[in-house]
Amino acid sequence: MPKYTTDDDLDLLNELGIDTAPPQSGQRSAREERIIAGFEEIDRFVYEQGRLPQHGEDGDIFERLYAVRLDRLRESEECRAVLKPLDSRGLLDAIDDAHLTTETPVDEALLTALGLDVAADNDVTQLVNVRSRQEIKAAEEIAQRTSCPDFEQFKPIFDKLQRQLQSGDRQTIKYQDYAAVKEGDLFILDGQKVLVAETGEPFVSDYGRFDRRLRVVYDNATESDLLVRSLQRALNKDKSSRRITTPDFGPLFSHVEAVDDLPTGYIYVLRSRSDHPFIAENRSVIHKIGVTGGDVKSRIANAKKDPTYLLAEVKIVATFKLANINRKGLEALLHKFFSSARLDMELQDRFGSQVQPREWFLVPLEVIEEAIEKIKEGTIDQFRYDRETVSLTRS
């Protein structure tokens, strides 16, 4: 019978300083990434709930989606071939909850199953030369990275970046939750400067999430090959992470007010908490884009009574401070740019009248932030939003 490892087992091995990362077998195709991303959602559900997702009209909409997706993955030989090495819980073959893998191998069997050479007289419960938590953390970070073979071409970039930070030509600002990540972006993560050197082709996972593969280079001459969402999660997890601004950050989205700046307001991006079936199913890509001269939280205080906000509470997912700019003109520009992706639905307000909100769009947050960046750079007229590729393309 094959042996499986649990998350607790992997944590134990990490504490022992053993690299548990699976060997890289070459870059996966966009289709394979979508298959894996969809399967990981199901695996996370099983881990959290302790059971397989179930069909049924009374069930949670996401659980029902997972159940349908798992059936399709099981039926596809292509998907099974991609996922078999990753299926540690036996989800592809489990008939019911009783057939889920729960066996936890003993330490030596676990190490052997992972391909590690374990001497017969080596007691893994006897911890020798235990390292500090800082050392373990550093080892875990390095284990996920490889040496950058062409670091010489990136070193001048990091050297110049350091000089610009010291002179004040560049600033650091707090990284906003799941803010856009694109080629050329610079961050500070776990105390190291990070450059997004290359970006792969975009794809949308089965769960409707926009993602792409990145080549990320660090200022200690290492690099890693990871997904946008993996980097975003790491930046979110590190409470001291920072985004490094461009030298010409400019007055449009100024994070520091100059003496002669005229306060203008904010661009805000909202996500609905409505339980409407369509909104709930596509929540991660449905956003309201607006511009206000006042406080955003005050503006949305009565959202559940206002059809403008789909008669439901909303969540603020991003804000951008403005200075010296026409708010109405900017809002009109953003709405026109994304007009092809405008949400087309009608709601009945509390007086029984039919209303059609006009400020909601089926666009991922990352793409909205990219468009705002193009406005800041003055190049938005060179681009258009392509619904098919879920990205900005040159006009």
N, C-alpha and C positions, 0 to 999 in steps of 0.2 A: 504493500500500500504506500503511495507517495506521502511524503511528509510535507507539512505546510508550516509556515512561520506566521506568528501573530505580530501585531504592532508592539505588544509588550516585549516579545522576544527580540525584535529589532532594536528597541530602546535599550535592552540589556546589552546587546552586542556593541551598540554605540558607546555605552558607558565603559565597556571593556576596551574601547579604542580600536574596534575592528570595523573596517570599512564594509558596509553592507550594501552599497550601491551596486546594482546589476551592471554587468559589462555593457558598454555601448556597442551596438551592432550596426552602426551606420545611421544616417539620418533617415527618418521615416517620411513617407509621403504625406501630403496634406490630408488625404483620405484616411490613412492609418491614424493620424493624429486625431481626427474627428471620431473615429471608432473608439480609440482609447479614452478620449475625453468623456464620451458618453458612458462608457463602461465604468469609469472611475466614479461618476455620479451614483450609479447603482451600487457599487461597492461601498461608498461612503454611507448610503442609506442603510445597507445591511449591517455595517459596523455600528451605526448609531442606534438602529431599531432592534437588532438581533434577530431579524427574520427577512424573508424574501418579500419584495414588493408584490402587492395583490391587485387583481382586477376588481372592478365593481363600482357602480355608480355612486355608492355611499362613501367611497374612499377619497382621500386627499388627491387633488388633481395631479400633483407631482408624483405621488406613489403610483397612480394609474399610468402615467407616462413612463415611469421606470419599468413597470410590469410589461407594457407593450414593447418597449425597447429591448428588454432582456429576451423576450420571445423571438424578436427579429435577429438578435445577435446569435442566439442558439441555432436558428435555422440556417444561417449563412456560414458556409465552409470557410469563406475568406475571413470573416470576422473571427471565427473560432481559431483559425491559424494565427491571427495577429494577437489575440487575447489569451491564448492558452498559457504562455509563459508568465502572464500577469495574474492569472486567476488563482490566487492563493486560498480563496475560500471555497473553491469548487462551484462557483455560481453557474457555470455553463452546463453542468451536469446534474445539479441538485434538483431532485424531484419535488421536495418540500423542505420545510425548515429542518426536519430531522436529519436530512442528508447534507446539511451544511457542514463543512469541515470545522471541527472544534478541537481536534487533537493538538496538544502542545508538546513537541518533542522535548526530551530532556536536554540539558545544555550540550553534552558531547554529541548527541545525535543531531541536534540543531546545527552545531558547527560543521559536522560532517556533511549534512544535507546542503550546506552552503558552500561546500567545496574547500573547507579549511582543514589543514593538517593538524590533528589533535593527538598528541602523544598520550599513551595509555596511562602514564603516571602523572599527567598534568591535571590537577584538580582546579577546574575553572571557578570553583567557589572560593579558592584561596587567592585573594587579590594582592598582587605584589606590585610595588612601585606605582601606587595609585596616583594619578595625575590630578592637578587642580581643575576646577570647573572651567577656568579660562583656557587651560591647555586643551581640554577635551573639545570645547567650543571651536577653538582655532583648528584643531585636527578635523572636525566635522566640516568646517567651511572649506578647508584645503582639499578634502576628499571629494568635494563636488566640483572642483576646478582642475584644470590642467595647465601646464606651462604654456605661455603664449609664444609661439615660435618666431613671430615677426614683431615682437614688442618694440624693437628699435624704431619702427615707424610711428608708434603710439607714444613713446617716451617724450618727444618734444611737445606733444599735445598736453600731457600731464604737467610738464615743467612750466609751460606757458600758463596753464590753468592756475597753478599755484601762485604765480606772480600776479595774475589778475585778481585773485582772491585777496592777496595781501595789499594790493593797491586800491581795492574797492571797485575795480572795473566790473567785477562779477560779484554777485551776492548769493547767499543761500537762503532758501525759503522752505518752510515745512512742507513735506510731501503730503498732498491730499489723497485721501483714500481712493485707491484704484484710478488715480489720474492717468492721463494718456502717457504712453511710453513709445517713443519713435526713434528712428536712426539719428545719431548725433546727440541725443540727450545725455546729460551728465548728472550724476547723483553722488551723494555720500551715503554709503551703506556699511554699517558696522565699522565706522571709522575709516573706511577706504574710499578713494575716489573711483567712480565707476563710469565707463563710457559704453554706450550702446553703439557698437561699431558697425553692425550689419543687421538687417531685418529680412526675414524670409517672406514668402507669399502668404497673404492673409487667408484664413479659413474660418468658417463658422461651425462650431461643434453641434452635435445632435441636440444639445441643450439650448442652442441658440446663442452661444457665447462667441464673441469675436476673439480670435487669437492668432498668433504667428510665432515662428521660431526666431530667436535672437542669438547674435554673437555678442557677448558682453566681455569687455576687457577691464581688468582691475589695475590700479597703479602699482601693485606688487609683482607685475609681470606674469600674472595668471589670467586665464579666461574661462568662460563657461558657456555651454550651449543649452539654453533653456527657453521656455515659453514666456510670452509677455506676462501672463497671469502669474507665473511662478516668481518673476521679478517683482511684480506688484505686491504679491503676498509678503515677500521678504521685506520690501520697503515699508509695508504696513506694520509688520511685526516688530521692526526696529523703531522704537519710539523716538529715537534721535536721528532718523534718516532725514536727508535734506535733498531738495532739488537745487542744482546750480544753474543760475539764470544766465542768459546770453548777455554779452556786453551792451547790446542796444535794447534792453528790456523795454524801454520807452514809456511814455506817459499813459498810453492807452490802458495798460494793465499794471500800473505802478504799484509796487508793494511798499514804497516809501514816498510819502508826499513831499514834493518840493514846496518852497515858500510861496511860489506864484501859481501852484496848481489849483484849479477850480474843481472841487469835489463834484462828481457826477453821479455815482451810484455803483450798481453791481449788475453784471450778467449772472443769472442764476439758472441752474439746471435741476429740475425736480423729478422724482420718481413716485408714481402713485401707489398707494396702499390699498386701492380698491379691490374688492373681491369679485368684480365682474369677471366672468370666465376668460374672455379674451385677454383682458389686461393682466389677470393673474398668470396666464400661460406665457405671456410675452413681457412680463414686468421688467426684465433686465435690459430690454432694448426700447422701451417706451419712455420718452422723456419730454417734459415741458421745458421750453427755452423761453426765457423772458429777461427783461431789463427793468430795473427799478431804481428810483432815486433815494429810497428809504431803506429801512432794515428789512432784510428778507424774511426773518422769522415773524416779524409783525405782519408782513404782507400775507403770509399763509396761515395766520392764526385761526381763521374761520373757514378753512379749506373744505371741510366736509359739508358745508352749507352752500358752497359756491360752485356752480356748474363749470366755471373756468378751470377748476381743479378736479373735475370729474366727480364732484360730490363725495369726496373721500379725503382722508388724511394723506399728506404727502411727505416725502423725505427729501431733504436737501442733499444732493450728491456732489455738487460743485458750485463754487462762486468765484467770480473774477472782479476785482475792484477796478473801477473806471475813474479816469480823470480827464478833463478837457475834451469831452466828446459828446455828440448829440445822441442821447439815449434812444429816442424814437427812431432815428435813422439807423442806428446800429441794430435795433431789434428787428426793424423791417428787413434789413439786409440778411440777417440770420434766417428769418422765416422764409424769405424768398429763396435763399440758397438751398434749404431743405424742403421746399414745397412739394417735391415729388414723393417725399416720404411722410407727408402729413397724415396723421391718424384720421381715418374717415369713419366716424361713428356719431350717433345721436343719443342724447340722454334726456330724460324727463326731469325738469327741476321740481322743487317742492310745491310750485303752483300749478303743476300739470302741463307746463309748456315744453315743447320740444326745443332743445338747444344743441348746437354743434360746436364744441370747443375747437379753436383754430390754432392753438399754440402747442399742441402735442404732436410728436414725431416718432416714427419707428426708426430710430437711429441709435447705435451704440454710443455710450458716453465717450469712448476713446476718439470716435470720429468727430463728435461735436467739439471736443477740445482741440483736435487738429485743425478744424475750420477756424476756430477762434485764434489759433496761432497764426494761420495764414492772413487773417484780418490784421493782426498785430504787425505782421511783416509787410503788409501792403500788397500781397500777391494773391488774394482771394479771387480776383477776376481771372486768374489763370487756371482755376480749378472748377470742377462741378462735382456734385454728389452722385455716385453711381449706385443705384439700388441693387443691381445684380451682384456686384463685387463687394458691396457694403464698405465702400472706401471712397476717398477723394481721388479723382483722376484729372489729368490735365485737359483743359478744354480744347 
